[in-house]
Amino acid sequence: MNQDKDEAAREFMKEVVDDLGYTPKDEKNEHPKRPVHLKPGSRFLIPGMILLILIVIIAFFFTGRTDSYKEDLTVIKSGLDRLEKDLARLDGLEERMVRLENQEKKLRQSVKRIAARSSKSYKKKSSTIKKRYYTVQTGDSLYNIAKKYGTSTDKLCKINKITDKKPLQPGQKLLISR
């Protein structure tokens, strides 16, 4: 009968180990370690499972041989202590992730506001730029006009669709800037 209980206990522990993603030291080479993914609301699942395991273990200990069970109990207790520490660490990580997600949202909002402001100011600047014209006077040259307005003769020729070989006529209007 004790052998049946031992076998049942081993099967139960294997199921719990698989559910929690924990691999005992002596079984590490048999099963690859799987990451533990906690779902929302699973914060109470692991402590509940630990409590259930403790209840089952205590029930087995009070049924007979206590010497071999004491060793098993210390091994299981150390494993449970490690699980509790890992759970506490995971809770801390979960809180930190929530804070980081909130910071990310705030940063995205700030970037959107800044982008909106810069695009508005760019549109205002581009719409306020007016075309400036210069009326050619007697004796003016492309070089003198370009120098006066801080541009180049090539640019003046390009925006006015003229060549520097063609002479300027007095009264002719030149576009200086767009």
C-alpha positions, 0 to 999 in steps of 0.5 A: 500500500505504501508503494502505491502511495509513493508511486501516486505521490511521484506521479502527482509531483511530475504533473505539478513540475510540468504545470509549473515549468520547474525541473528538479536538479536530477531531471535537468538532462531529461527535460529541456527547461521551459520558460514560465509565462504568467497570464493575468490573474495567475498571480494566485494560481501558483500560491494556490498550487503550492498550498495544494502540494503542501496539503497533499504532502502533509497527508502522505506524511501522517500515514506512515513512515516518517523518516524517509518522508522527512528527507523528502519534505526538506527537499520539497520545502527547499524547492517551494522556497525557491518557487516562492522567491522566483514568484516574488521576483516575477511579481516585481518584474510584472510591476516594472513592466507596467511602469515601463509600458506607461512611460512608453505611452507617455513618450509616444504622446510627447513625440506625437505632440512635438511632431504636430507642433513642428509640422504646424510651424513648418506649414506656417513658415512655408505659407508666409514666404512671399515671392520677391521680385526685383525690377532691373535698373539701367546698368544692373547685371545678374552678378550685382543683383545676386550679390545684393540679395545673397544668392548666386547668378545660377540660381537667379537664372534657374528660377527666372528661366533665363541664361547669363548670356542674355542681357538684362533689360531695364524694367524687366522683373526678376524673381529673387526668391520663392 
